[in-house]
Amino acid sequence: LTVKGGTGSIVEYFGEGAKSLSATGKGTICNMGAEIGATTSTFGYDKSMERYLKATDRNDVADAANEIKEHLTGDDEVYINPQRYFDEVIEINLSELSPHLNGPFTPDLATPVAEMKEKAVENDWPLDVEWALIGSCTNSSYEDLTRAASIVEDAVSKGLKPKATLGINPGSEQVRFTAERDGLMDSFMKFESTKIFTNACGPCIGQWDREGASKQEKNTIVHSFNRNFAKRADGNPNTHAFVGSPEMTAAIAISGRLDFNPITDTLTNKNGESVKLAEPKGMELPENGFAVKDNGYQA
């Protein structure tokens, strides 16, 4: 669709793949609808949304939604014959998707991780990654943090240390408080260089004092934020910012390389052994529910 292919359109996601996503996963996709120019993006109401509402102490909303759930999604005949009801239908097989990195300077330039080595050399993109940033409003849910934390824990258990600085922006005080309670922040801090930012936009819109940015040197960062336009992250027009998933960003923090493919590549640990990172593991919702002492101002 490119960065303008959704202009003037409402994008609805449906099908078995859509149903398999968590509510916060759906939220990330809808958040990213702005990157294709969509007027709005939507998923039909389903069990994952009910689970999320109840986990966040909104049982009354879940109950109200359940009473009219047939009106909060399309009719069966719409999904049986979507070409009849939608202006355009695009089918994506999630089982065939591979990890990608988008950038630099636009979310419109997507490169499969498996092809990044060749693409980076061809375009003279700096291969050494200085920062790997996870969070802000996008990809900052409890599930996202658990998947990234699993990568960090796996790396620590295999004697690996990060080559890039890892930065974490929790999506809300509720997410931060719960993640801290459940030990996720302790997991991230096992990398001594990790920085935990406040629950705000942070580096996504340049709200950080990045050391050396004023020198405007050519460099690469990777983040799970939704936008990566020139100068957006740190005011430096020469910062090559790439967008990836939280788990991909965590893996690159460990390798320190833009061309690292965690599916196939190995890393050398402190004992000189070649090791591979395990697949990430995550939890859709916290086992003990969400918790928070002070949620701050609620609109």
Helices and strands as residue ranges (DSSP letters): E 10-13, H 16-20, H 23-31, G 32-36, E 40-43, H 47-55, H 59-67, G 69-71, H 76-80, G 82-84, G 94-96, E 100-102, E 110-112, G 113-115, H 116-123, E 129-135, H 142-157, E 165-169, H 173-181, H 184-188, E 195-196, G 202-205, G 213-215, E 219-223, E 239-243, H 246-255, E 267-268, E 274-275
